[in-house]
Amino acid sequence: MKIITIDESTKNPLELMQVKGYLWKAPEEIEATAKEGKFWHLIGWHDSNRFGFFHKKKAVTIELCKVEKVAINYMTRAKGMGWIALEVEYKNKGGSLSILESNTFKQEALDWFKEKTEVLQEAIGLEIEVNNYGLDC
């Protein structure tokens, strides 16, 4: 299992999302690593079957066999608030799941993603595409 501390900052502009119906528990190794650090550290991990994140006592685990792609998707402010998120798109039109997100567009969140893209890819073991959906009007 590969475990990476992605961010140790207390000012991470994103929240780890937990959606009903998805695994909210991390493997024991991840929880042990999290206990060694600060609760606000963002930890990413992957093994041959799954990947996930642990942040502020929240966890999400995703099965690799179900993933079509992983993307940073965002829409900038115009008439509305915009948004930005690291999302998983599932195979066979299985929908998508926001993992890390800000429900309003924040430049600091986009800058954070740009700075952390390589380490996020390393932590989850997959390439991440970036999609700018333009203005929210």
N, CA, C and O atoms as CSV, one atom per row, in Angstrom:
chain,resi,resn,atom,element,x,y,z
A,1,MET,N,N,0.842,-1.177,0.000
A,1,MET,CA,C,0.000,0.000,0.000
A,1,MET,C,C,0.889,1.243,0.000
A,1,MET,O,O,1.851,1.333,0.763
A,2,LYS,N,N,0.558,2.185,-0.855
A,2,LYS,CA,C,1.279,3.451,-0.918
A,2,LYS,C,C,0.467,4.504,-0.170
A,2,LYS,O,O,-0.712,4.710,-0.458
A,3,ILE,N,N,1.107,5.170,0.795
A,3,ILE,CA,C,0.452,6.185,1.615
A,3,ILE,C,C,1.236,7.482,1.472
A,3,ILE,O,O,2.456,7.498,1.638
A,4,ILE,N,N,0.532,8.575,1.163
A,4,ILE,CA,C,1.176,9.867,0.966
A,4,ILE,C,C,0.416,10.945,1.725
A,4,ILE,O,O,-0.808,11.040,1.630
A,5,THR,N,N,1.147,11.750,2.473
A,5,THR,CA,C,0.542,12.936,3.074
A,5,THR,C,C,0.550,14.008,1.996
A,5,THR,O,O,1.606,14.499,1.598
A,6,ILE,N,N,-0.632,14.363,1.532
A,6,ILE,CA,C,-0.784,15.300,0.419
A,6,ILE,C,C,-0.653,16.743,0.893
A,6,ILE,O,O,-0.049,17.571,0.212
A,7,ASP,N,N,-1.215,17.041,2.051
A,7,ASP,CA,C,-1.207,18.417,2.537
A,7,ASP,C,C,-1.206,18.409,4.062
A,7,ASP,O,O,-2.009,17.720,4.691
A,8,GLU,N,N,-0.293,19.185,4.646
A,8,GLU,CA,C,-0.216,19.317,6.103
A,8,GLU,C,C,-0.749,20.658,6.582
A,8,GLU,O,O,-0.734,20.943,7.780
A,9,SER,N,N,-1.213,21.471,5.666
A,9,SER,CA,C,-1.677,22.820,5.978
A,9,SER,C,C,-3.022,22.794,6.708
A,9,SER,O,O,-3.851,21.913,6.482
A,10,THR,N,N,-3.215,23.759,7.567
A,10,THR,CA,C,-4.510,23.910,8.246
A,10,THR,C,C,-5.484,24.703,7.379
A,10,THR,O,O,-6.660,24.824,7.722
A,11,LYS,N,N,-5.007,25.242,6.264
A,11,LYS,CA,C,-5.826,26.112,5.421
A,11,LYS,C,C,-6.212,25.462,4.099
A,11,LYS,O,O,-6.325,26.155,3.088
A,12,ASN,N,N,-6.412,24.172,4.086
A,12,ASN,CA,C,-6.846,23.490,2.872
A,12,ASN,C,C,-8.225,24.042,2.491
A,12,ASN,O,O,-9.143,23.993,3.310
A,13,PRO,N,N,-8.392,24.567,1.269
A,13,PRO,CA,C,-9.656,25.201,0.888
A,13,PRO,C,C,-10.755,24.222,0.465
A,13,PRO,O,O,-11.804,24.646,-0.018
A,14,LEU,N,N,-10.528,22.931,0.640
A,14,LEU,CA,C,-11.472,21.915,0.169
A,14,LEU,C,C,-11.945,21.028,1.316
A,14,LEU,O,O,-11.274,20.896,2.339
A,15,GLU,N,N,-13.101,20.432,1.123
A,15,GLU,CA,C,-13.640,19.491,2.095
A,15,GLU,C,C,-13.678,18.101,1.492
A,15,GLU,O,O,-13.962,17.941,0.305
A,16,LEU,N,N,-13.393,17.098,2.305
A,16,LEU,CA,C,-13.529,15.708,1.890
A,16,LEU,C,C,-15.002,15.347,2.019
A,16,LEU,O,O,-15.591,15.481,3.092
A,17,MET,N,N,-15.588,14.894,0.932
A,17,MET,CA,C,-17.017,14.594,0.912
A,17,MET,C,C,-17.272,13.134,1.257
A,17,MET,O,O,-16.494,12.246,0.909
A,18,GLN,N,N,-18.368,12.914,1.941
A,18,GLN,CA,C,-18.797,11.552,2.236
A,18,GLN,C,C,-20.241,11.423,1.769
A,18,GLN,O,O,-21.143,12.058,2.314
A,19,VAL,N,N,-20.443,10.596,0.759
A,19,VAL,CA,C,-21.746,10.457,0.149
A,19,VAL,C,C,-22.363,9.137,0.587
A,19,VAL,O,O,-21.682,8.114,0.646
A,20,LYS,N,N,-23.643,9.164,0.891
A,20,LYS,CA,C,-24.352,7.963,1.317
A,20,LYS,C,C,-24.172,6.849,0.284
A,20,LYS,O,O,-24.293,7.074,-0.920
A,21,GLY,N,N,-23.884,5.663,0.773
A,21,GLY,CA,C,-23.738,4.514,-0.105
A,21,GLY,C,C,-22.303,4.188,-0.476
A,21,GLY,O,O,-22.054,3.178,-1.135
A,22,TYR,N,N,-21.352,5.021,-0.066
A,22,TYR,CA,C,-19.949,4.763,-0.360
A,22,TYR,C,C,-19.204,4.465,0.929
A,22,TYR,O,O,-19.612,4.894,2.009
A,23,LEU,N,N,-18.117,3.734,0.808
A,23,LEU,CA,C,-17.345,3.320,1.967
A,23,LEU,C,C,-16.685,4.519,2.632
A,23,LEU,O,O,-15.895,5.225,2.005
A,24,TRP,N,N,-17.005,4.749,3.893
A,24,TRP,CA,C,-16.498,5.892,4.631
A,24,TRP,C,C,-15.384,5.516,5.573
A,24,TRP,O,O,-14.999,6.325,6.418
A,25,LYS,N,N,-14.855,4.325,5.458
A,25,LYS,CA,C,-13.821,3.870,6.365
A,25,LYS,C,C,-12.530,3.650,5.591
A,25,LYS,O,O,-12.538,3.204,4.443
A,26,ALA,N,N,-11.445,3.967,6.233
A,26,ALA,CA,C,-10.136,3.734,5.627
A,26,ALA,C,C,-9.548,2.448,6.217
A,26,ALA,O,O,-9.938,2.035,7.309
A,27,PRO,N,N,-8.618,1.817,5.505
A,27,PRO,CA,C,-7.931,0.654,6.053
A,27,PRO,C,C,-7.201,1.024,7.353
A,27,PRO,O,O,-6.905,2.195,7.590
A,28,GLU,N,N,-6.920,0.040,8.174
A,28,GLU,CA,C,-6.269,0.268,9.462
A,28,GLU,C,C,-4.936,0.997,9.327
A,28,GLU,O,O,-4.603,1.836,10.163
A,29,GLU,N,N,-4.166,0.681,8.272
A,29,GLU,CA,C,-2.869,1.343,8.074
A,29,GLU,C,C,-3.031,2.853,7.903
A,29,GLU,O,O,-2.208,3.632,8.385
A,30,ILE,N,N,-4.092,3.256,7.216
A,30,ILE,CA,C,-4.344,4.677,6.989
A,30,ILE,C,C,-4.741,5.358,8.286
A,30,ILE,O,O,-4.261,6.448,8.595
A,31,GLU,N,N,-5.605,4.723,9.032
A,31,GLU,CA,C,-6.021,5.314,10.300
A,31,GLU,C,C,-4.840,5.423,11.263
A,31,GLU,O,O,-4.758,6.383,12.029
A,32,ALA,N,N,-3.933,4.462,11.234
A,32,ALA,CA,C,-2.734,4.527,12.080
A,32,ALA,C,C,-1.833,5.681,11.637
A,32,ALA,O,O,-1.296,6.404,12.477
A,33,THR,N,N,-1.667,5.858,10.327
A,33,THR,CA,C,-0.876,6.973,9.809
A,33,THR,C,C,-1.511,8.299,10.197
A,33,THR,O,O,-0.808,9.240,10.566
A,34,ALA,N,N,-2.817,8.380,10.117
A,34,ALA,CA,C,-3.527,9.610,10.467
A,34,ALA,C,C,-3.340,9.945,11.944
A,34,ALA,O,O,-3.218,11.117,12.300
A,35,LYS,N,N,-3.317,8.942,12.795
A,35,LYS,CA,C,-3.140,9.180,14.234
A,35,LYS,C,C,-1.742,9.702,14.548
A,35,LYS,O,O,-1.551,10.400,15.544
A,36,GLU,N,N,-0.758,9.367,13.704
A,36,GLU,CA,C,0.609,9.842,13.901
A,36,GLU,C,C,0.754,11.318,13.536
A,36,GLU,O,O,1.625,12.008,14.065
A,37,GLY,N,N,-0.110,11.807,12.620
A,37,GLY,CA,C,-0.050,13.201,12.181
A,37,GLY,C,C,-1.123,14.022,12.868
A,37,GLY,O,O,-1.688,13.610,13.881
A,38,LYS,N,N,-1.391,15.169,12.314
A,38,LYS,CA,C,-2.445,16.050,12.815
A,38,LYS,C,C,-3.746,15.702,12.109
A,38,LYS,O,O,-3.730,15.221,10.976
A,39,PHE,N,N,-4.868,15.940,12.770
A,39,PHE,CA,C,-6.145,15.525,12.195
A,39,PHE,C,C,-6.474,16.291,10.902
A,39,PHE,O,O,-7.284,15.821,10.103
A,40,TRP,N,N,-5.863,17.451,10.691
A,40,TRP,CA,C,-6.140,18.234,9.484
A,40,TRP,C,C,-5.259,17.837,8.304
A,40,TRP,O,O,-5.451,18.366,7.209
A,41,HIS,N,N,-4.307,16.933,8.481
A,41,HIS,CA,C,-3.488,16.477,7.356
A,41,HIS,C,C,-4.374,15.712,6.366
A,41,HIS,O,O,-5.219,14.910,6.762
A,42,LEU,N,N,-4.163,15.975,5.082
A,42,LEU,CA,C,-4.868,15.243,4.035
A,42,LEU,C,C,-3.974,14.099,3.593
A,42,LEU,O,O,-2.872,14.316,3.090
A,43,ILE,N,N,-4.457,12.878,3.784
A,43,ILE,CA,C,-3.700,11.675,3.451
A,43,ILE,C,C,-4.385,10.977,2.278
A,43,ILE,O,O,-5.600,10.781,2.284
A,44,GLY,N,N,-3.596,10.609,1.281
A,44,GLY,CA,C,-4.093,9.837,0.156
A,44,GLY,C,C,-3.380,8.500,0.114
A,44,GLY,O,O,-2.263,8.374,0.617
A,45,TRP,N,N,-4.003,7.517,-0.472
A,45,TRP,CA,C,-3.405,6.186,-0.508
A,45,TRP,C,C,-3.991,5.374,-1.662
A,45,TRP,O,O,-5.070,5.677,-2.171
A,46,HIS,N,N,-3.263,4.350,-2.057
A,46,HIS,CA,C,-3.803,3.372,-2.992
A,46,HIS,C,C,-3.084,2.040,-2.823
A,46,HIS,O,O,-1.947,1.967,-2.358
A,47,ASP,N,N,-3.788,1.003,-3.216
A,47,ASP,CA,C,-3.192,-0.321,-3.333
A,47,ASP,C,C,-3.649,-0.865,-4.682
A,47,ASP,O,O,-4.112,-0.089,-5.518
A,48,SER,N,N,-3.541,-2.125,-4.917
A,48,SER,CA,C,-3.868,-2.663,-6.238
A,48,SER,C,C,-5.372,-2.688,-6.531
A,48,SER,O,O,-5.766,-2.854,-7.685
A,49,ASN,N,N,-6.211,-2.528,-5.516
A,49,ASN,CA,C,-7.654,-2.638,-5.713
A,49,ASN,C,C,-8.448,-1.362,-5.459
A,49,ASN,O,O,-9.574,-1.236,-5.941
A,50,ARG,N,N,-7.887,-0.418,-4.714
A,50,ARG,CA,C,-8.669,0.750,-4.314
A,50,ARG,C,C,-7.769,1.931,-3.990
A,50,ARG,O,O,-6.552,1.793,-3.866
A,51,PHE,N,N,-8.389,3.083,-3.857
A,51,PHE,CA,C,-7.686,4.268,-3.388
A,51,PHE,C,C,-8.619,5.060,-2.496
A,51,PHE,O,O,-9.824,4.811,-2.458
A,52,GLY,N,N,-8.050,6.017,-1.778
A,52,GLY,CA,C,-8.899,6.810,-0.908
A,52,GLY,C,C,-8.178,7.975,-0.282
A,52,GLY,O,O,-7.001,8.230,-0.535
A,53,PHE,N,N,-8.929,8.675,0.547
A,53,PHE,CA,C,-8.432,9.845,1.250
A,53,PHE,C,C,-8.904,9.823,2.692
A,53,PHE,O,O,-9.938,9.241,3.018
A,54,PHE,N,N,-8.128,10.468,3.545
A,54,PHE,CA,C,-8.476,10.624,4.958
A,54,PHE,C,C,-8.161,12.070,5.325
A,54,PHE,O,O,-7.047,12.539,5.094
A,55,HIS,N,N,-9.142,12.784,5.899
A,55,HIS,CA,C,-8.961,14.196,6.242
A,55,HIS,C,C,-9.966,14.577,7.329
A,55,HIS,O,O,-11.166,14.339,7.195
A,56,LYS,N,N,-9.462,15.161,8.387
A,56,LYS,CA,C,-10.303,15.650,9.492
A,56,LYS,C,C,-11.271,14.577,9.989
A,56,LYS,O,O,-12.464,14.827,10.162
A,57,LYS,N,N,-10.738,13.395,10.211
A,57,LYS,CA,C,-11.478,12.240,10.732
A,57,LYS,C,C,-12.551,11.715,9.784
A,57,LYS,O,O,-13.427,10.953,10.195
A,58,LYS,N,N,-12.486,12.121,8.516
A,58,LYS,CA,C,-13.386,11.592,7.496
A,58,LYS,C,C,-12.553,10.741,6.542
A,58,LYS,O,O,-11.370,11.007,6.329
A,59,ALA,N,N,-13.174,9.732,5.979
A,59,ALA,CA,C,-12.479,8.870,5.026
A,59,ALA,C,C,-13.409,8.517,3.877
A,59,ALA,O,O,-14.629,8.478,4.034
A,60,VAL,N,N,-12.815,8.262,2.724
A,60,VAL,CA,C,-13.556,7.729,1.590
A,60,VAL,C,C,-12.643,6.736,0.883
A,60,VAL,O,O,-11.445,6.976,0.733
A,61,THR,N,N,-13.219,5.622,0.454
A,61,THR,CA,C,-12.485,4.577,-0.254
A,61,THR,C,C,-13.214,4.284,-1.562
A,61,THR,O,O,-14.434,4.116,-1.581
A,62,ILE,N,N,-12.461,4.226,-2.644
A,62,ILE,CA,C,-13.021,4.004,-3.979
A,62,ILE,C,C,-12.399,2.744,-4.569
A,62,ILE,O,O,-11.182,2.571,-4.518
A,63,GLU,N,N,-13.225,1.868,-5.128
A,63,GLU,CA,C,-12.731,0.662,-5.780
A,63,GLU,C,C,-12.263,0.995,-7.195
A,63,GLU,O,O,-13.031,1.520,-8.001
A,64,LEU,N,N,-10.998,0.687,-7.493
A,64,LEU,CA,C,-10.411,1.016,-8.794
A,64,LEU,C,C,-11.147,0.371,-9.967
A,64,LEU,O,O,-11.260,0.982,-11.030
A,65,CYS,N,N,-11.640,-0.828,-9.795
A,65,CYS,CA,C,-12.283,-1.539,-10.902
A,65,CYS,C,C,-13.549,-0.838,-11.395
A,65,CYS,O,O,-14.013,-1.121,-12.499
A,66,LYS,N,N,-14.111,0.064,-10.604
A,66,LYS,CA,C,-15.333,0.774,-10.978
A,66,LYS,C,C,-15.067,2.149,-11.591
A,66,LYS,O,O,-15.995,2.804,-12.066
A,67,VAL,N,N,-13.803,2.594,-11.584
A,67,VAL,CA,C,-13.473,3.961,-11.983
A,67,VAL,C,C,-13.189,4.064,-13.474
A,67,VAL,O,O,-12.363,3.324,-14.010
A,68,GLU,N,N,-13.874,4.980,-14.136
A,68,GLU,CA,C,-13.597,5.319,-15.536
A,68,GLU,C,C,-12.481,6.353,-15.599
A,68,GLU,O,O,-11.510,6.185,-16.337
A,69,LYS,N,N,-12.625,7.428,-14.817
A,69,LYS,CA,C,-11.600,8.464,-14.789
A,69,LYS,C,C,-11.731,9.300,-13.525
A,69,LYS,O,O,-12.751,9.276,-12.836
A,70,VAL,N,N,-10.657,10.044,-13.243
A,70,VAL,CA,C,-10.626,10.975,-12.128
A,70,VAL,C,C,-10.294,12.346,-12.721
A,70,VAL,O,O,-9.383,12.470,-13.541
A,71,ALA,N,N,-11.036,13.370,-12.303
A,71,ALA,CA,C,-10.847,14.691,-12.886
A,71,ALA,C,C,-11.020,15.794,-11.854
A,71,ALA,O,O,-11.772,15.661,-10.889
A,72,ILE,N,N,-10.303,16.888,-12.086
A,72,ILE,CA,C,-10.543,18.133,-11.374
A,72,ILE,C,C,-11.481,18.921,-12.279
A,72,ILE,O,O,-11.089,19.346,-13.366
A,73,ASN,N,N,-12.703,19.115,-11.840
A,73,ASN,CA,C,-13.706,19.824,-12.616
A,73,ASN,C,C,-14.042,21.131,-11.915
A,73,ASN,O,O,-14.157,21.184,-10.691
A,74,TYR,N,N,-14.199,22.192,-12.717
A,74,TYR,CA,C,-14.578,23.457,-12.097
A,74,TYR,C,C,-15.368,24.342,-13.038
A,74,TYR,O,O,-15.272,24.242,-14.261
A,75,MET,N,N,-16.157,25.217,-12.420
A,75,MET,CA,C,-16.943,26.216,-13.116
A,75,MET,C,C,-16.746,27.520,-12.354
A,75,MET,O,O,-16.977,27.587,-11.147
A,76,THR,N,N,-16.319,28.547,-13.066
A,76,THR,CA,C,-16.029,29.821,-12.406
A,76,THR,C,C,-17.306,30.641,-12.206
A,76,THR,O,O,-18.335,30.380,-12.830
A,77,ARG,N,N,-17.217,31.623,-11.332
A,77,ARG,CA,C,-18.374,32.453,-10.985
A,77,ARG,C,C,-18.787,33.372,-12.136
A,77,ARG,O,O,-17.955,33.943,-12.839
A,78,ALA,N,N,-20.083,33.487,-12.293
A,78,ALA,CA,C,-20.666,34.480,-13.191
A,78,ALA,C,C,-21.939,34.958,-12.491
A,78,ALA,O,O,-21.896,35.885,-11.683
A,79,LYS,N,N,-23.055,34.332,-12.798
A,79,LYS,CA,C,-24.303,34.676,-12.106
A,79,LYS,C,C,-24.428,33.927,-10.780
A,79,LYS,O,O,-25.053,34.410,-9.837
A,80,GLY,N,N,-23.832,32.757,-10.725
A,80,GLY,CA,C,-23.908,31.943,-9.520
A,80,GLY,C,C,-22.586,31.930,-8.776
A,80,GLY,O,O,-21.772,32.843,-8.918
A,81,MET,N,N,-22.379,30.896,-7.987
A,81,MET,CA,C,-21.199,30.800,-7.133
A,81,MET,C,C,-20.085,29.947,-7.723
A,81,MET,O,O,-18.965,29.952,-7.212
A,82,GLY,N,N,-20.383,29.205,-8.806
A,82,GLY,CA,C,-19.384,28.308,-9.360
A,82,GLY,C,C,-19.109,27.151,-8.408
A,82,GLY,O,O,-19.773,27.023,-7.379
A,83,TRP,N,N,-18.137,26.310,-8.744
A,83,TRP,CA,C,-17.748,25.179,-7.899
A,83,TRP,C,C,-16.433,24.611,-8.407
A,83,TRP,O,O,-15.997,24.918,-9.517
A,84,ILE,N,N,-15.811,23.784,-7.589
A,84,ILE,CA,C,-14.584,23.091,-7.980
A,84,ILE,C,C,-14.508,21.789,-7.193
A,84,ILE,O,O,-14.812,21.760,-6.001
A,85,ALA,N,N,-14.099,20.708,-7.866
A,85,ALA,CA,C,-14.075,19.413,-7.186
A,85,ALA,C,C,-13.143,18.425,-7.872
A,85,ALA,O,O,-12.943,18.470,-9.085
A,86,LEU,N,N,-12.581,17.540,-7.072
A,86,LEU,CA,C,-11.912,16.346,-7.568
A,86,LEU,C,C,-12.996,15.282,-7.603
A,86,LEU,O,O,-13.558,14.926,-6.568
A,87,GLU,N,N,-13.290,14.776,-8.795
A,87,GLU,CA,C,-14.402,13.849,-8.956
A,87,GLU,C,C,-13.964,12.535,-9.589
A,87,GLU,O,O,-13.022,12.488,-10.380
A,88,VAL,N,N,-14.666,11.478,-9.225
A,88,VAL,CA,C,-14.494,10.166,-9.825
A,88,VAL,C,C,-15.692,9.923,-10.727
A,88,VAL,O,O,-16.837,10.068,-10.299
A,89,GLU,N,N,-15.431,9.554,-11.968
A,89,GLU,CA,C,-16.504,9.159,-12.875
A,89,GLU,C,C,-16.477,7.642,-12.971
A,89,GLU,O,O,-15.440,7.043,-13.255
A,90,TYR,N,N,-17.626,7.032,-12.732
A,90,TYR,CA,C,-17.709,5.578,-12.733
A,90,TYR,C,C,-17.982,5.020,-14.117
A,90,TYR,O,O,-18.569,5.692,-14.965
A,91,LYS,N,N,-17.550,3.783,-14.339
A,91,LYS,CA,C,-17.750,3.085,-15.611
A,91,LYS,C,C,-19.236,2.839,-15.857
A,91,LYS,O,O,-20.053,2.871,-14.936
A,92,ASN,N,N,-19.561,2.594,-17.118
A,92,ASN,CA,C,-20.912,2.212,-17.528
A,92,ASN,C,C,-21.975,3.202,-17.071
A,92,ASN,O,O,-23.053,2.812,-16.622
A,93,LYS,N,N,-21.655,4.492,-17.192
A,93,LYS,CA,C,-22.592,5.563,-16.827
A,93,LYS,C,C,-23.088,5.418,-15.394
A,93,LYS,O,O,-24.257,5.654,-15.091
A,94,GLY,N,N,-22.163,5.022,-14.525
A,94,GLY,CA,C,-22.499,4.829,-13.114
A,94,GLY,C,C,-22.537,6.119,-12.306
A,94,GLY,O,O,-22.668,6.084,-11.083
A,95,GLY,N,N,-22.422,7.251,-12.984
A,95,GLY,CA,C,-22.472,8.531,-12.293
A,95,GLY,C,C,-21.100,8.977,-11.842
A,95,GLY,O,O,-20.080,8.399,-12.219
A,96,SER,N,N,-21.095,10.015,-11.030
A,96,SER,CA,C,-19.829,10.546,-10.532
A,96,SER,C,C,-19.955,10.845,-9.047
A,96,SER,O,O,-21.051,10.959,-8.499
A,97,LEU,N,N,-18.792,10.970,-8.417
A,97,LEU,CA,C,-18.727,11.233,-6.984
A,97,LEU,C,C,-17.684,12.312,-6.747
A,97,LEU,O,O,-16.535,12.175,-7.166
A,98,SER,N,N,-18.082,13.383,-6.078
A,98,SER,CA,C,-17.122,14.406,-5.657
A,98,SER,C,C,-16.396,13.900,-4.431
A,98,SER,O,O,-17.016,13.463,-3.461
A,99,ILE,N,N,-15.069,13.961,-4.482
A,99,ILE,CA,C,-14.273,13.502,-3.348
A,99,ILE,C,C,-13.805,14.693,-2.527
A,99,ILE,O,O,-14.088,14.783,-1.332
A,100,LEU,N,N,-13.093,15.602,-3.168
A,100,LEU,CA,C,-12.649,16.837,-2.521
A,100,LEU,C,C,-13.330,17.977,-3.253
A,100,LEU,O,O,-13.248,18.056,-4.479
A,101,GLU,N,N,-14.009,18.874,-2.517
A,101,GLU,CA,C,-14.707,19.932,-3.235
A,101,GLU,C,C,-14.876,21.197,-2.423
A,101,GLU,O,O,-14.765,21.213,-1.197
A,102,SER,N,N,-15.147,22.248,-3.158
A,102,SER,CA,C,-15.619,23.505,-2.609
A,102,SER,C,C,-16.902,23.794,-3.372
A,102,SER,O,O,-16.879,23.872,-4.600
A,103,ASN,N,N,-18.024,23.953,-2.668
A,103,ASN,CA,C,-19.292,24.138,-3.371
A,103,ASN,C,C,-19.445,25.537,-3.949
A,103,ASN,O,O,-20.466,25.843,-4.566
A,104,THR,N,N,-18.438,26.396,-3.754
A,104,THR,CA,C,-18.339,27.663,-4.463
A,104,THR,C,C,-16.939,27.731,-5.066
A,104,THR,O,O,-15.979,27.228,-4.483
A,105,PHE,N,N,-16.832,28.355,-6.235
A,105,PHE,CA,C,-15.520,28.461,-6.856
A,105,PHE,C,C,-14.652,29.417,-6.046
A,105,PHE,O,O,-15.064,30.528,-5.714
A,106,LYS,N,N,-13.442,28.959,-5.737
A,106,LYS,CA,C,-12.454,29.791,-5.057
A,106,LYS,C,C,-11.148,29.645,-5.819
A,106,LYS,O,O,-10.704,28.529,-6.088
A,107,GLN,N,N,-10.535,30.759,-6.167
A,107,GLN,CA,C,-9.264,30.716,-6.877
A,107,GLN,C,C,-8.220,29.974,-6.057
A,107,GLN,O,O,-7.387,29.262,-6.618
A,108,GLU,N,N,-8.252,30.129,-4.737
A,108,GLU,CA,C,-7.278,29.439,-3.899
A,108,GLU,C,C,-7.432,27.921,-4.003
A,108,GLU,O,O,-6.443,27.195,-3.903
A,109,ALA,N,N,-8.653,27.436,-4.201
A,109,ALA,CA,C,-8.865,25.995,-4.372
A,109,ALA,C,C,-8.291,25.523,-5.707
A,109,ALA,O,O,-7.662,24.467,-5.776
A,110,LEU,N,N,-8.506,26.309,-6.767
A,110,LEU,CA,C,-7.939,25.953,-8.069
A,110,LEU,C,C,-6.417,25.976,-8.012
A,110,LEU,O,O,-5.758,25.089,-8.555
A,111,ASP,N,N,-5.861,26.986,-7.357
A,111,ASP,CA,C,-4.405,27.064,-7.204
A,111,ASP,C,C,-3.885,25.874,-6.409
A,111,ASP,O,O,-2.829,25.327,-6.726
A,112,TRP,N,N,-4.619,25.473,-5.379
A,112,TRP,CA,C,-4.228,24.321,-4.566
A,112,TRP,C,C,-4.192,23.064,-5.441
A,112,TRP,O,O,-3.229,22.298,-5.397
A,113,PHE,N,N,-5.256,22.857,-6.242
A,113,PHE,CA,C,-5.288,21.690,-7.129
A,113,PHE,C,C,-4.125,21.710,-8.115
A,113,PHE,O,O,-3.494,20.679,-8.348
A,114,LYS,N,N,-3.836,22.873,-8.697
A,114,LYS,CA,C,-2.724,22.976,-9.647
A,114,LYS,C,C,-1.408,22.603,-8.977
A,114,LYS,O,O,-0.577,21.910,-9.565
A,115,GLU,N,N,-1.227,23.063,-7.756
A,115,GLU,CA,C,-0.003,22.773,-7.008
A,115,GLU,C,C,0.093,21.304,-6.609
A,115,GLU,O,O,1.189,20.747,-6.555
A,116,LYS,N,N,-1.038,20.678,-6.330
A,116,LYS,CA,C,-1.057,19.318,-5.783
A,116,LYS,C,C,-1.402,18.227,-6.788
A,116,LYS,O,O,-1.485,17.060,-6.404
A,117,THR,N,N,-1.604,18.561,-8.060
A,117,THR,CA,C,-2.035,17.546,-9.032
A,117,THR,C,C,-1.096,16.347,-9.083
A,117,THR,O,O,-1.555,15.205,-9.052
A,118,GLU,N,N,0.197,16.586,-9.159
A,118,GLU,CA,C,1.142,15.467,-9.258
A,118,GLU,C,C,1.111,14.582,-8.019
A,118,GLU,O,O,1.114,13.357,-8.137
A,119,VAL,N,N,1.080,15.176,-6.847
A,119,VAL,CA,C,1.054,14.373,-5.625
A,119,VAL,C,C,-0.295,13.663,-5.469
A,119,VAL,O,O,-0.342,12.560,-4.924
A,120,LEU,N,N,-1.383,14.269,-5.931
A,120,LEU,CA,C,-2.683,13.593,-5.919
A,120,LEU,C,C,-2.653,12.374,-6.835
A,120,LEU,O,O,-3.153,11.308,-6.474
A,121,GLN,N,N,-2.067,12.531,-8.022
A,121,GLN,CA,C,-1.944,11.400,-8.950
A,121,GLN,C,C,-1.119,10.286,-8.345
A,121,GLN,O,O,-1.462,9.110,-8.471
A,122,GLU,N,N,-0.036,10.652,-7.690
A,122,GLU,CA,C,0.811,9.646,-7.048
A,122,GLU,C,C,0.058,8.940,-5.918
A,122,GLU,O,O,0.180,7.727,-5.742
A,123,ALA,N,N,-0.714,9.704,-5.165
A,123,ALA,CA,C,-1.436,9.128,-4.025
A,123,ALA,C,C,-2.533,8.167,-4.451
A,123,ALA,O,O,-2.752,7.146,-3.799
A,124,ILE,N,N,-3.231,8.488,-5.551
A,124,ILE,CA,C,-4.328,7.603,-5.956
A,124,ILE,C,C,-3.921,6.597,-7.022
A,124,ILE,O,O,-4.648,5.637,-7.276
A,125,GLY,N,N,-2.768,6.805,-7.649
A,125,GLY,CA,C,-2.278,5.848,-8.636
A,125,GLY,C,C,-2.939,5.961,-9.991
A,125,GLY,O,O,-2.859,5.032,-10.795
A,126,LEU,N,N,-3.590,7.078,-10.263
A,126,LEU,CA,C,-4.248,7.309,-11.553
A,126,LEU,C,C,-3.945,8.720,-12.038
A,126,LEU,O,O,-3.661,9.614,-11.241
A,127,GLU,N,N,-4.007,8.913,-13.364
A,127,GLU,CA,C,-3.861,10.251,-13.906
A,127,GLU,C,C,-5.142,11.034,-13.655
A,127,GLU,O,O,-6.234,10.470,-13.582
A,128,ILE,N,N,-4.982,12.334,-13.527
A,128,ILE,CA,C,-6.116,13.219,-13.282
A,128,ILE,C,C,-6.209,14.195,-14.438
A,128,ILE,O,O,-5.234,14.862,-14.784
A,129,GLU,N,N,-7.393,14.275,-15.033
A,129,GLU,CA,C,-7.589,15.277,-16.075
A,129,GLU,C,C,-8.203,16.529,-15.448
A,129,GLU,O,O,-8.800,16.463,-14.373
A,130,VAL,N,N,-8.052,17.659,-16.120
A,130,VAL,CA,C,-8.589,18.924,-15.624
A,130,VAL,C,C,-9.597,19.441,-16.638
A,130,VAL,O,O,-9.300,19.540,-17.829
A,131,ASN,N,N,-10.811,19.775,-16.151
A,131,ASN,CA,C,-11.875,20.250,-17.020
A,131,ASN,C,C,-12.425,21.568,-16.517
A,131,ASN,O,O,-12.970,21.650,-15.417
A,132,ASN,N,N,-12.276,22.605,-17.337
A,132,ASN,CA,C,-12.818,23.924,-17.037
A,132,ASN,C,C,-14.161,24.022,-17.771
A,132,ASN,O,O,-14.198,24.061,-19.001
A,133,TYR,N,N,-15.247,24.060,-17.022
A,133,TYR,CA,C,-16.582,24.138,-17.618
A,133,TYR,C,C,-17.043,25.568,-17.850
A,133,TYR,O,O,-18.210,25.804,-18.164
A,134,GLY,N,N,-16.125,26.527,-17.694
A,134,GLY,CA,C,-16.429,27.912,-18.015
A,134,GLY,C,C,-17.213,28.616,-16.916
A,134,GLY,O,O,-17.115,28.277,-15.737
A,135,LEU,N,N,-17.990,29.600,-17.338
A,135,LEU,CA,C,-18.785,30.403,-16.405
A,135,LEU,C,C,-20.097,29.711,-16.052
A,135,LEU,O,O,-20.661,28.984,-16.869
A,136,ASP,N,N,-20.572,29.936,-14.850
A,136,ASP,CA,C,-21.816,29.302,-14.392
A,136,ASP,C,C,-23.042,30.164,-14.734
A,136,ASP,O,O,-23.804,30.552,-13.849
A,137,CYS,N,N,-23.216,30.452,-16.008
A,137,CYS,CA,C,-24.388,31.251,-16.388
A,137,CYS,C,C,-25.214,30.531,-17.437
A,137,CYS,O,O,-26.239,31.051,-17.879
